Amino acid sequence: MEKKTPRFKPLLSPGEVAKRSGVAVSALHFYESKGLIKSRRNSGNQRRYTRDVLRNVAIIKIAQRIGIPLATIGEEFGVLPDGHKINKNDWKKMSSQWREELDRRINMLTALRDELDGCIGCGCLSGADCPLRNPGDKLGEEGTGARLLEDD
């Protein structure tokens, strides 16, 4: 008896992409609406994705997991030529830029954590002295009320 080899499908349905990538079909449609992935329409007007969309979805999920906004992901994908399949060099460039952003946020969260210990100790959340609620009182001249926690 001859062993059958699986048929290679160049185009995948949204359900197939969802199953293989672990994201909901609605997420695929959302990513498509944001320009992060593209589909084609078959003769029955149904969406079909090329197989390389699986790599794009994986990159989107990794980037989201580390807190990279979809707009930033879209900017990175947007500089690639139409029809370009993301390769190792593309990933290296994207991930190094995202690493810088991740390092910045890690440093900010570490400083926040270290300052938080003082607030737990005193419990006052003083408007004049608290480095968390009123860091350096840079916005104090603008009047009373809520102010930003982070510097831009």
GIURLIN-V86250 format. One record per residue. N is the residue number from 1. SS is DSSP state (H for helix, E for strand, L for the rest). PSI is psi in radians with two decimals (999 if undefined). BURIAL is I if it has 16 or more other ideal C-beta (glycine too) atoms within 10 Angstrom, else O. Layout:
BEGIN
n & ss & psi & burial
N & SS & PSI & BURIAL
N & SS & PSI & BURIAL
END
This chain:
BEGIN
n & ss & psi & burial
1 & L & 2.28 & O
2 & L & 2.36 & O
3 & L & 2.24 & O
4 & L & 2.38 & O
5 & L & 2.52 & O
6 & L & 2.48 & O
7 & L & 2.30 & O
8 & L & 2.17 & O
9 & L & 2.00 & O
10 & L & -0.49 & O
11 & E & 2.43 & O
12 & E & 2.54 & I
13 & L & 2.83 & I
14 & H & -0.69 & I
15 & H & -0.70 & O
16 & H & -0.73 & I
17 & H & -0.74 & I
18 & H & -0.79 & I
19 & H & -0.76 & O
20 & H & -0.50 & O
21 & H & -0.31 & I
22 & L & 0.28 & O
23 & L & 2.72 & I
24 & L & 2.67 & O
25 & H & -0.67 & O
26 & H & -0.59 & O
27 & H & -0.69 & I
28 & H & -0.77 & I
29 & H & -0.69 & O
30 & H & -0.83 & O
31 & H & -0.68 & I
32 & H & -0.70 & I
33 & H & -0.46 & O
34 & L & -0.01 & O
35 & L & 0.26 & O
36 & L & -0.54 & I
37 & L & 2.86 & I
38 & L & 2.61 & O
39 & L & 2.95 & I
40 & E & 2.92 & O
41 & E & 2.36 & O
42 & L & -3.06 & O
43 & L & -0.41 & O
44 & L & 0.21 & O
45 & L & 0.49 & O
46 & L & 2.54 & O
47 & E & 2.48 & I
48 & E & 2.43 & I
49 & E & 2.51 & I
50 & E & 2.75 & I
51 & L & -0.48 & O
52 & L & -0.22 & O
53 & H & -0.46 & I
54 & H & -0.70 & I
55 & H & -0.74 & O
56 & H & -0.75 & I
57 & H & -0.71 & I
58 & H & -0.74 & I
59 & H & -0.74 & I
60 & H & -0.81 & I
61 & H & -0.70 & O
62 & H & -0.83 & O
63 & H & -0.74 & I
64 & H & -0.68 & O
65 & H & -0.56 & O
66 & L & 0.11 & O
67 & L & 0.29 & O
68 & L & 2.20 & I
69 & L & 2.62 & O
70 & H & -0.60 & O
71 & H & -0.69 & O
72 & H & -0.72 & O
73 & H & -0.77 & I
74 & H & -0.66 & O
75 & H & -0.76 & O
76 & H & -0.78 & I
77 & H & -0.57 & I
78 & H & -0.43 & O
79 & L & -0.17 & O
80 & L & 2.52 & O
81 & L & 2.66 & O
82 & L & 2.36 & O
83 & L & 0.00 & O
84 & L & 2.32 & O
85 & L & 2.15 & O
86 & L & 2.27 & I
87 & L & -3.06 & O
88 & H & -0.71 & O
89 & H & -0.69 & O
90 & H & -0.80 & I
91 & H & -0.73 & O
92 & H & -0.74 & O
93 & H & -0.84 & O
94 & H & -0.86 & I
95 & H & -0.57 & O
96 & H & -0.64 & O
97 & H & -0.72 & O
98 & H & -0.53 & I
99 & H & -0.72 & O
100 & H & -0.77 & O
101 & H & -0.73 & O
102 & H & -0.75 & O
103 & H & -0.71 & O
104 & H & -0.77 & O
105 & H & -0.64 & O
106 & H & -0.78 & O
107 & H & -0.72 & O
108 & H & -0.76 & O
109 & H & -0.62 & O
110 & H & -0.78 & O
111 & H & -0.72 & O
112 & H & -0.79 & O
113 & H & -0.77 & O
114 & H & -0.61 & O
115 & H & -0.46 & O
116 & H & -0.60 & O
117 & H & -0.69 & O
118 & H & -0.66 & O
119 & H & -0.67 & O
120 & H & -0.65 & O
121 & H & -0.79 & O
122 & H & -0.60 & O
123 & L & 0.10 & O
124 & L & -0.58 & O
125 & L & 0.83 & O
126 & L & 2.32 & O
127 & L & -0.46 & O
128 & L & -0.61 & O
129 & L & -0.31 & O
130 & L & 2.05 & I
131 & L & -0.23 & O
132 & L & -0.84 & O
133 & L & -0.56 & I
134 & L & 1.14 & I
135 & H & 1.87 & I
136 & H & 0.07 & O
137 & H & 0.70 & O
138 & L & -0.50 & O
139 & L & 0.07 & O
140 & H & -0.54 & O
141 & H & -0.29 & O
142 & H & -0.05 & O
143 & L & -3.12 & O
144 & L & 2.91 & O
145 & L & 3.13 & O
146 & L & 2.52 & O
147 & L & 2.94 & O
148 & L & 2.54 & O
149 & L & -0.59 & O
150 & L & 2.62 & O
151 & L & 2.49 & O
152 & L & 999 & O
END
